[in-house]
Amino acid sequence: MSHFLLSVTCPARRGIVAAIATFLAQSGCNIADSSQFDDAESDRFFMRVSFLSEEGAQLSTLREGFAAVAEKFDMKWAIHDASKRMKVVIMVSRFGHCLNDLLYRWRIGALPIDIVAVISNHLDYQKLVVNHDIPFHFIRVTKENKPDAEAQQMQIVEETGAELVILARYMQILSDEMCRKMSGRIINIHHSFLPSFKGANPYRQAFERGVKLIGATSHYVTADLDEGPIIEQDTVRVTHAQSPEDYASLGRDVESQVLARAVHAHIHRRVLVNDEKTIVFPASPGSYGSDRNG
């Protein structure tokens, strides 16, 4: 049986869930998992449905048939084949902990994605990437060549058919144009100290201020630096007995975990953007490490 994912965003009103369930039943499909949220603030409705086609309905047929339901309720919607792995481009600079973590999770099947390219403005991780049989692209970035460098990056994204770009500690600011063009398709990771500890060496700044919690935030990239819709966050407790090096080590761990969880949610279509925020539906039972179970 084919497995599909339906995501829906629309104005809140009566009958939405009934209309979706009726369409799927009439199309010979069985709902395996469903999550929904009615946002009273924005008066909008959000839903994600994982379903099985028990009578052979194809993706194109389902999309064509659902269009009438979507029009009635003014929906923004998508139906995806859950077995199809999302094509991903990873961008990295000189901090490799997030890249290493993503590659490991990909290799063991915990992140069911197709990594079609790794782009870097440094050569530090060329050997690591090539040893994983993944194309590595070195694109030097300077103030003078930044527009050309970004054009090369976008060419790689387009030629590979990548649906998602992961900034795994890529230490260059993307242009407003690229952010708009890839809206909702670029995920970034940063330490949660922003804006409290801006500039160089935030972990030392945190140490010097005696903070008790350090953490990380993963979000979609927008033209407003580090202010895009948040997907995932986490923290770890620290004490006065720990050093700046301890802070940095713990920070790297939490950054890697937070980024991986954000990517996992995105590739399984569990994240819906709600203006400047996100709706992140919970993972289905058994979904970690499997590309079948949403």
Buried (B, 14 or more C-beta within 10 A) or exposed (E): EBBBBBBBBBEBEEEBBEBBBEBBEEBBBEBBBBBBBEBEEBEBBBBBBBBBBEEEBEBEEBBEBBEEBBEEBEBEBBBBEBEEBBBBBBBBBEBBBBBBBBBBBBEEEBBBBBBBBBBBBBEBBBEBBEEBEBBBBEBEBEEEEBEEBBEBBBEBBEEBEBBBBBBBBBEBBBBEEBBEBBBBBBBBBBBBBEEEBEEEEBBBBBBEEEBEEBBBBBBBBBBEBBEBBBBBBBBBEBEEEBEBEBBBEBBBBBBBBBBBBBBBBBBBBBBBBBEEEBBBBEBBEEBBEBBEBB
